[in-house]
Amino acid sequence: MLNSKLKTIVLTVICFLSIQVFAQEQKKEMAYVKGGSYIPLYGADSIWVKVDDFLLDPYPVTNADFLKFVNENPEWKKSGIKKLFADERYLYNWEDDYSLGENTSERSPVTNVSWFAAKRFCECQGKRLPTLDEWEYAAMADEDTPDARVKESYNQKILSWYETPKTFENNIGSTFKNYWGVYDLHGLVWEWTLDFNTVLFSGESRNDTGDRDLFCGSSTIGATDLMNYAAFMRYAFRGSIKARYSIKNLGFRCARDSENL
Amino acid sequence: MKKIIYFALGIMFLVSSCKQSADRATEEIAQKSSEGISEMSVYNLPSTWTNQNNEDIQLKDLKGDVLVMVMIYTSCKAACPRLVADMRNIEEKLPNDIKDEVKMIFVSIDPETDTPERLKAFAKENFMDEDPYIFLRSSIENTREFAAVLAVNYKQITPMDFSHSNIISVFNRQGELVFQQEGLGVNSDNTIKSIKETVSKK
């Protein structure tokens, strides 16, 4: 009897420790981004936005990561997903439900995934998608400055990536490590954010402010600076997609609150 | 001692809960398929919503009726009164013999402010605290997912204001999106036509 109690205690301790280690591991793996305020590109609506400290995956989620997720959650496999949650191009580049095939690298970022699938993946890791502001905030950094948006060379680099074809086939980690220790925010794939659908581009939305002009007409000119051109392209892209779209150069990574450790 | 064991079990449960909920979700989906919910149905969203009478409902409780939905927030000064007017106009123009097969639903994009009490007050103010009007709110997370399904984009500008796209959506009896009207104060003829056609399909 005593023996069995002892066993239980030992098991309990082991279990507890392993969970601690697991949490520590995750903490170690994620990059810590110190919060602050920044002015995103909002056209005429530009205001300071406060971003709290948060943790961000250093790399986008890979095909191998996503394959593991699909194995554990078969309702998200290629042939099993509900049409409400992904269009017909979901995991288009995978050979099969459970195999990537020869042309898809395990270490390249998973793409052709819908917002619903990306969101669910992160939830299953005890994480979440980064908010649009968190993503933009982390992505302002170059190798050695938290906000490199004023550097011409930095914007040039981003824009030249936008012109490079098929970067989504490259492996993760193939671009630079930024100030926060995060790779591939630029130069590999575009990424889903939790609240991508907070971007308003339609003419109707402008009725709210009494400004009847379309975003494209009124706000590019008013955009704070040309340096925001790259960011403008990202916002325009986000404004044009829907949550069930699966797109070949659109992947994701996960984040979490810094206090939820 | 017992406490420690419970604690350990609790933690183990937390760690595995994603997997378990996934299994449950699979079961739920399997069950739903047998109830005849199609893949594109909004009833695949498992979220719980609260109406203006503080009653919890699942979206799928609305199955069987044709739904006309719009996302609003009650503290809104500019677009929402016009959306409310648009919804009223649509309802008034429906032929009497189909009125009881159509539900007009307002979904809050500001669930923190729009408590059930607040929704109730808003409904009364607008003389809409009765069939076929329903006011719903849920968690921020569920609201985000629902907006994603409707492709309604919204953004909180200040703690008081949201800007949002003005879309009125029509769902058929199976919960599939069949029509969307975009814009404020636009001609509702096509929406009404769509509702009539949708009602006629059993």
Interface residues (C-beta under 8 A of the other chain):
Chain A: K5 T8 I9 L11 T12 C15 F16 I19 F22 D45 E72 N73 P74 E75 K82 K83 L84 F85 W115 F116 E123 C124 G126 L194 D195 N197 T198 V199 L200 F201 S202 G203 E204 S205 N207 D208 T209 G210 G239 K242 A243
Chain B: M1 I4 I5 F7 A8 I11 M12 V15 C18 K19 A22 A25 T26 I29 E39 M40 S41 V42 N44 L45 A78 A79 R144 E145 A147 A148 V149 A151 V152 N153 Y154 K155 Q156 I157 S163 H164 S165 N166 I167 E182 G183 L184
